[in-house]
């Protein structure tokens, strides 16, 4: 039986202010927990069903408090509708140095507030081997449980930085191109793009803020033939990123 104090602590990590206060976040589901355990991130506490505990064997690091609980207890601890495998409390990693955008490609996000979209974008960054993701201060939290779940384990590999985006973009060297989606931009399928600089994506509802849009040095357009008003931000980012890596 999980103590009331521990239950209260785990539940508190569903809120950003407590994640920041404690420097910890939730990882839910067997796949994500296994990714956590095999990564360099620190696991603070682990909750497992008996069946899943038998499956993972010795994957849990020595010294990590581990409790075997029922499926009902596990589900009540977290945010998933059902959870029959595992939940972990992990430490938020220290921020790594932000690399220069002149010799690598970074994904920057402006006011992406949907945690599922943010998680999918982090997963895209992992797929294409990007140096990391820079989020505006108005983006949703990268350690939100729904964001972490949507990364499908990529949260362990992709560095995320939060910056005041217009100021950060303005501070980049002139040699670093800054790309962004724009209906009046160049047809991305007719360009030869090198994977360096910054690709900036905005929310699908509002696009880029004016002050962010003004920082772009090249505008890219995804041509369409149908009547849809817009594309989901993660789908748009996937199409654009694929054009940076045609040579793979």
N, C-alpha and C positions, 0 to 999 in steps of 0.2 A: 504494500500500500504506500503510495507516494505521499509524503507529508504535506500538510496544508501550506507550510512555508515555501516548499519547493514548487508546489502547484501555483501559488501566487506569483512566485518569481518567474516561472515559465510563461504564465499568462501575461505578465507585464511586458514581456519581450515582443508581444504582438503590437506594441505601440512604439513609435519612433523615439519619443523622449526617454523611454526607459532603455531602449537599445543603446542610445547614446550615453545615458547615465552609467549603465553597467558595462558598456563596451562589448556587448554580446548580441547574438542573433539566433533565430531558430532555423534548423534544417529539418525538413520533414520528408518522409518516404524513403523506402529502402535504397533506391538508386542514388538519390542525392546524399544520403548518409554515408553510403559506401564511397562515393566520390570524396566526401569530406575526410573520411578516415584514411584514404590513400594519398591525401594531399599534405601540403606543409602547414595547413591551417590548424590551429589548436582547438581541440575538442574539450569542452569544459565538463559536460555531463551527457550521458547517453541513456535513452529509454528504449527497450526492445521487447517485442513479444517473444515468448519462449521459442516459437518456430523459427523466427528470424535469427535469434541468438544462436541457435544450433547451426543455421546456414552459414553465418559469417565466420564461425570458428574463432581464430586468433586475430582477426582484422582490427579489433578494438585495441588502441594503444594501451600499454601497461600504465596503471595509475589513474585512469579515467574512471570516475564514479559511474557505475552502470547498474541500472535497475531493470529487472524483468517484470513487465506489467501485462495486464490483459489488453485485448484489442479495444475494449470499451474505455479503459483508462487512458490508453494512448490517444485515442480519438478526442477525448475530452481535454487532453493537455494542449493539443495543437489547433490548427485552423482548417485542416482538411475535413471533408465530409465523412470520410472513413480512412483509417490508417491501421493496417494490420502488420506493419513491419517495424518502423523505427522513427524516432525523433531525437535530435541532438541539439544541445546548446553549444554554439561555437563562439570563439572570440573574434571580434572584428579585427582584421589584420591591420597592422601599421601601414600608413600610406607609403607607397614606393615613390621614388623620384619620377616626375613626369618627363618622359623622353622628348627630345627635340622632334619637331614635325617635319624637318627637312630631309630626313632619311628613312622615315617610317610613316605608315598611315594610321591616323587616329580617327575614331568615330566620336563626334561631339553631338550631344542631344540638348535641344532647347525646349524646355517645358513639356517633356514627355511625362505625363502624370499617371498613365495607366501602368500598374506594376507588371501585368502580363506582357505588355509591349516592351517595357524596359528589359524584362528577363529574356525575351526573345531576341532583342537587339544585342544583349551581352552574349547570348549563344551564337549569334551571327558573327560577332567579333572573334569569338573563339574558333569558329569554322574557318574563317579566312585568315587566322593567325595575326590579327591586328595587335598593335602594341597596347591597346586598352581603350577605355571609353571615358570621355569627359562629360560630366553632366552639369547642366546649369543648376543654380541653387534652387530653382523652381521645379526641378524634376522630382518625381517620386523617389523614395529612399531605395537605394540598391540592396539594402538588407531587409526590406519588407519580406515577410514569409512568402507572399505570392510572387514577388520578383525572384527570390531565390529558387522557388519551385519551377518557375518558367525557364530558368537558365538550364535546367536538366543537367546540373553538375558543373556548368561552365563558370559558376561563381568562384570556383576554386582556382581557376587559371587566368581569368581576365581581370587585370587591375582596373579599378574605377576611381576616378577623381571627381570631386565637386568643386566647381569654380564659378566665379562671376563671369559668365560666358563672354559678353561683349568686350570686357576689359582684357580677358585672357587672349581672345582672338586678335585684338588690336596690338597685343604685345609680341605676337609671333614675328619672326624675321620675314622680310619680304620674299625670301627664297622659298618659303613654305606656302604652297597654294592652299586656298580655302574654298572648298566646293560646297554647293548647296543645291537642293532641288528648286526648280523655278519653271513655271509653265512657259515662260518666254526664254528659257535657256536653250543651250545647244542640244541637239539630239544625241543622247549618250551613246547610242549604238553606232554612231558614225565617228566617234572619237577614239583616239589611242591614249589611254590614261595610264600614268605611272603610279604605283602604290606608295605615294608619299604625300605628306600634307595632312589636311583635316577634311573629313566629310561631315558636314553639319546637317542634321535632320531635326525638323520641328514636329510639333504635335499635328495630327491629321486634321484636327478641328480648326486650328488657327495658323498653322504654318510657322515660319520663323518670325520672331519679333523684328520690328523695323531696325533696331540698333544692331541685331545680329545679322540681318540680311545685308546691311551696309558693309559688313566686314568681308563678304564673299568676294573672291577674285575670279571665280568662274562658276557660272550657273548651268546646271544640267537639267535636261528635260527627258522624261520617260514618255515616248509617244504611245498613244492608245488608239483603238479603233471603235470601241464601244461607247456606251452612254454613262458609265459610272462617273460620279462626281469626283472621286478621289480614290487613292489607294491607301491601305493601312500603312502606317509609318514603317513597320518592320518589313513588309513586303517591298516597299519602295527602297528601303536601305539594302535589301538583299539584291534587288535588280541592279542598283547602282554599284554596289561592291563587286558584283560579278564582272562588271565591265573594267574594274581596276585590275582584275586578276585573270584576264583572258589567256595569258601565257601559261598558266598552270596546267 
